[in-house]
Amino acid sequence: MAKFVRRTGLWLTASLALNLFLAGLWIGGFAAESGESPFEARFRGPPPVFSAQGILFALPEASREQARDLLDAKSGQIRAAIEDLRAARRAVAAAMARDPLDQAATNAALVELRGRTESVQSVLHGLVVEIARDLDPADRERLARAVFQSSLYGIPLAQLLNPRGRRFNAG
């Protein structure tokens, strides 16, 4: 009988520990800003690199098709700039992973990354200006607010924009 009680006590203790651990993971996932559990985040695909829904929703209905056409025309340029940015990020990661750390190579890779980041921003900001050119002042103000004053603006502009899915996600 004492053996049964001891074994049952061990199983209950192990069960309680496992339940507390899993509950902590679940609650921790909701405490994060994403609002999703770690399990959901693990199986979620990567965010798109460039999507234009933020811009398109800010535009009046009559201007959306023209903006879509402009996005289609610039898609090759956008895709190339984003791929260059990704290559620069990979180069920084490779430079930092070397043992011993070559500070000069790492700094050079970071300078290249800053240049590629500026290049992507230049392309995207130029696109926003081209879209805004034919809008009236109230629509331009709404577009500027949606793009540059959004709570998501800390996230690269490329993640805010998406007219027709993930086509700009170059890899």
C-alpha positions in Angstrom: 0.0 0.0 0.0 2.8 2.4 0.9 4.4 1.7 -2.5 1.1 2.6 -4.3 0.8 5.8 -2.4 4.4 6.8 -3.1 4.0 6.0 -6.8 0.7 7.9 -7.1 2.3 10.9 -5.3 5.2 10.9 -7.8 2.8 10.7 -10.8 0.7 13.5 -9.4 3.8 15.7 -8.7 5.1 15.1 -12.2 1.7 15.8 -13.7 1.5 19.1 -11.8 5.0 20.1 -12.8 4.2 19.4 -16.5 0.9 21.3 -16.3 2.5 24.3 -14.7 5.3 24.3 -17.3 2.8 24.1 -20.2 0.6 26.8 -18.7 3.6 29.0 -18.3 4.4 28.6 -22.0 0.9 29.3 -23.0 0.5 32.4 -20.7 4.0 33.7 -21.8 2.9 33.5 -25.5 -0.1 35.8 -24.7 2.1 38.1 -22.7 4.2 38.7 -25.8 3.1 41.5 -28.1 2.0 39.1 -30.8 -0.8 37.7 -28.7 -0.2 34.2 -30.0 1.1 31.2 -28.1 4.7 30.0 -28.7 3.3 27.0 -30.5 1.3 29.1 -32.9 4.3 31.4 -33.5 6.5 28.4 -34.2 4.4 27.1 -37.1 3.5 30.5 -38.5 5.2 31.3 -41.8 7.6 34.2 -42.1 6.1 37.6 -42.6 6.0 38.9 -46.2 8.9 41.1 -47.1 6.8 43.5 -49.1 3.0 43.9 -49.0 1.0 46.9 -50.0 -2.4 46.5 -48.2 -1.6 49.4 -45.8 -1.2 51.7 -48.8 -4.2 50.3 -50.7 -6.6 50.6 -47.8 -5.6 54.2 -47.3 -6.4 55.1 -50.9 -9.8 56.0 -52.3 -11.4 53.2 -54.3 -10.8 55.0 -57.6 -7.0 55.3 -57.0 -6.4 51.6 -55.9 -6.2 50.1 -59.4 -3.7 52.8 -60.5 -1.6 52.0 -57.4 -1.8 48.3 -58.2 -0.6 48.9 -61.7 2.3 51.0 -60.4 3.2 48.2 -57.9 3.2 45.7 -60.7 5.4 47.9 -62.8 7.9 48.3 -59.9 7.8 44.7 -58.7 11.1 43.7 -60.3 12.9 46.7 -58.9 11.4 46.1 -55.4 12.3 42.4 -55.6 15.9 43.1 -56.6 16.4 45.6 -53.8 15.0 43.2 -51.2 17.2 40.4 -52.4 20.2 42.6 -52.2 19.2 43.5 -48.7 18.9 39.8 -47.7 22.3 39.1 -49.2 23.8 41.9 -47.2 22.1 40.5 -44.0 23.5 37.1 -44.7 27.0 38.6 -45.2 26.8 40.3 -41.8 25.7 37.1 -40.2 28.6 35.2 -41.8 31.1 37.9 -40.9 30.0 37.9 -37.3 30.1 34.1 -37.1 33.8 33.8 -38.0 36.2 32.8 -35.3 38.0 34.9 -34.4 35.8 37.9 -35.1 37.3 40.0 -37.9 36.0 43.4 -36.8 37.1 45.2 -40.0 35.1 42.7 -42.2 32.1 42.9 -39.8 32.1 46.7 -40.0 32.4 46.6 -43.8 29.5 44.2 -44.0 27.4 46.4 -41.7 28.2 49.5 -43.8 27.0 47.5 -46.9 23.9 46.5 -45.0 23.1 50.1 -44.1 23.5 51.0 -47.8 21.2 48.2 -48.9 18.6 49.2 -46.3 18.7 52.8 -47.6 18.3 51.5 -51.1 15.2 49.5 -50.3 13.7 52.5 -48.4 14.5 54.7 -51.3 12.6 52.5 -53.7 9.6 52.1 -51.4 9.4 55.8 -50.4 9.7 56.7 -54.1 6.7 54.4 -54.8 4.7 56.1 -52.1 5.5 59.5 -53.5 4.5 58.4 -57.0 1.2 57.0 -55.7 0.6 60.3 -53.8 1.2 62.5 -56.8 -2.3 62.2 -58.2 -4.2 62.3 -54.9 -6.0 65.3 -53.4 -4.6 66.7 -50.1 -7.0 64.8 -47.9 -6.2 61.5 -49.5 -2.5 62.3 -49.4 -2.8 63.0 -45.7 -4.6 59.7 -45.1 -2.0 57.8 -47.1 0.9 59.5 -45.2 -0.8 58.6 -41.9 -1.3 55.0 -42.9 2.3 54.6 -44.1 4.4 56.7 -41.9 2.5 57.2 -38.7 1.2 53.7 -38.4 2.1 51.8 -35.2 3.7 49.4 -37.6 6.1 51.9 -39.1 8.8 50.7 -36.8 8.5 47.5 -38.8 10.1 47.9 -42.2 7.7 49.6 -44.6 8.0 46.5 -46.8 6.0 44.5 -44.3 3.1 47.0 -44.4 2.4 46.8 -48.1 0.8 43.9 -50.0 -1.6 44.4 -52.9 -2.0 40.8 -54.1 -0.4 38.4 -51.7 3.2 37.5 -51.0 4.6 38.0 -54.5 7.4 40.3 -53.3 8.7 37.7 -50.8 11.8 36.9 -52.9 12.9 33.9 -50.9 
